[in-house]
Amino acid sequence: MDHEFHKRLRLLGLERDALHNKLFGAKFCKKIEDLKDGIEELNKNQQLALMIIGTIKEVMPSEIGTYLAMDRSSLSRMVFSLEKKGFLKRRNDLSDRRKVLVSLTEKGRKDYEVLNRAVEERLSEVMEVLNEQDLKDFEECLGTQVRIMRKINDAMS
């Protein structure tokens, strides 16, 4: 690959990240800030962990780590902290006693609902400016990005 190609990739990546942060990151954080009375004080990774678990329902902690790109030690501390605060509960997987699964408690579900409502509102605001074909293209593009990044990750791991 030539230098110009690398440069174009870097610039596209930077612009994509900037637009994503502008459209989703900053505006979403503002929505969460407006809802602070509705949820307990959680850091960004804890909020994301609640969103992952709330969406999947029951998950191994390592899967949360995959989504958040967290090392085992940090992930373990975060899961322990969320459990201690009453957001999560653990149980052994009945089909494999070596596996531990986490799910939301009632308190965790309450905060997940508040966070999810903010995400849904922001997604609706952003997506309403797109037509049906744009939405299909966007979903396909995200799928392609994830597939290629997984391929790179697998090859480099």
C-alpha positions in Angstrom: 0.0 0.0 0.0 1.3 3.4 -0.8 1.7 6.4 1.5 -1.3 8.3 0.0 -3.6 5.3 0.7 -2.5 5.2 4.3 -3.0 9.0 4.6 -6.6 8.7 3.2 -7.4 5.8 5.6 -6.1 7.9 8.6 -8.1 10.9 7.6 -11.3 8.9 7.0 -10.8 7.2 10.4 -10.3 10.6 12.1 -13.3 12.1 10.5 -15.5 9.1 11.3 -14.4 9.2 14.9 -15.0 12.9 15.2 -18.5 12.7 13.6 -19.4 9.7 15.8 -18.3 11.5 18.9 -20.2 14.7 17.9 -23.4 12.9 16.9 -23.4 10.1 19.5 -20.8 10.7 22.2 -21.3 14.4 23.2 -25.0 14.5 22.6 -25.6 11.3 24.4 -23.5 12.4 27.4 -25.7 15.6 27.5 -28.9 13.4 27.6 -27.4 11.3 30.4 -26.4 14.5 32.3 -30.0 15.7 32.0 -31.2 12.4 33.5 -28.7 12.3 36.4 -31.5 12.5 38.9 -32.9 9.3 37.4 -29.7 7.2 37.7 -27.0 6.6 40.2 -23.6 8.0 39.6 -21.8 5.6 37.3 -18.7 6.1 35.2 -18.8 5.6 31.4 -17.6 2.0 31.4 -20.1 1.1 34.1 -22.9 2.7 32.1 -21.8 0.8 29.0 -21.6 -2.5 31.0 -25.2 -2.0 32.1 -26.2 -1.3 28.5 -24.5 -4.5 27.3 -25.9 -6.7 30.0 -29.4 -5.1 29.7 -29.4 -5.8 26.0 -28.1 -9.3 26.1 -29.8 -10.2 29.5 -27.2 -12.6 30.8 -23.6 -12.6 29.9 -20.1 -13.9 30.9 -18.0 -11.1 32.2 -15.4 -11.8 29.5 -17.9 -10.9 26.8 -18.4 -7.5 28.5 -14.6 -7.1 28.4 -14.6 -7.8 24.6 -17.2 -5.1 24.0 -15.4 -2.6 26.2 -11.8 -3.6 25.3 -11.0 -4.0 29.0 -8.3 -6.2 30.5 -9.3 -8.9 32.9 -8.1 -7.2 36.0 -10.0 -3.9 35.3 -13.1 -5.8 34.2 -13.0 -7.9 37.4 -12.9 -4.8 39.5 -15.7 -3.2 37.6 -18.0 -6.2 37.8 -17.2 -6.6 41.5 -18.0 -2.9 42.0 -21.3 -3.1 40.1 -22.3 -6.2 42.1 -21.4 -4.5 45.4 -23.5 -1.5 44.5 -26.4 -3.8 43.8 -26.6 -3.5 40.0 -25.5 -7.0 39.1 -25.9 -10.5 40.3 -23.7 -13.5 39.5 -24.6 -17.1 39.0 -22.9 -20.3 37.9 -23.8 -21.6 34.4 -25.7 -24.8 35.0 -24.3 -26.4 31.8 -20.7 -25.5 32.7 -20.0 -24.9 36.4 -16.7 -23.2 35.5 -18.6 -20.3 33.8 -20.0 -17.4 35.7 -22.9 -15.4 34.2 -23.9 -11.9 35.3 -27.3 -10.3 34.9 -29.0 -7.1 36.1 -30.7 -6.8 39.4 -34.0 -4.8 39.7 -31.8 -1.7 40.6 -29.6 -2.4 37.5 -32.7 -2.8 35.3 -34.0 0.5 36.5 -30.8 2.3 35.5 -30.6 0.3 32.3 -34.1 1.5 31.3 -33.1 5.2 31.9 -29.9 4.8 29.9 -31.6 2.8 27.1 -34.3 5.5 26.8 -31.6 8.1 26.3 -29.9 5.9 23.6 -33.2 5.3 21.8 -34.1 9.0 21.8 -30.7 10.0 20.4 -30.7 7.2 17.8 -34.2 8.3 16.7 -33.1 12.0 16.4 -30.1 11.0 14.3 -31.8 8.3 12.2 -34.8 10.5 11.3 -32.7 12.5 8.9 -31.9 9.3 6.9 -34.1 7.6 4.3 -34.7 3.9 4.3 -31.8 3.2 1.9 -29.4 5.3 3.9 -30.3 3.3 7.0 -29.7 0.0 5.2 -26.4 1.3 3.9 -25.4 2.5 7.4 -26.2 -0.9 8.9 -24.3 -2.7 6.1 -21.3 -0.4 6.5 -21.2 -1.0 10.3 -21.4 -4.7 9.7 -18.5 -4.5 7.2 -16.4 -2.4 9.5 -16.9 -4.9 12.4 -16.2 -7.9 10.2 -12.9 -6.4 8.9 -11.8 -5.3 12.3 -12.5 -8.7 13.8 -10.4 -10.2 11.0 -7.5 -7.8 11.8 -7.9 -8.5 15.5 -7.9 -12.2 15.1 -4.8 -12.1 12.8 -2.9 -9.8 15.3 -3.9 -11.6 18.5 
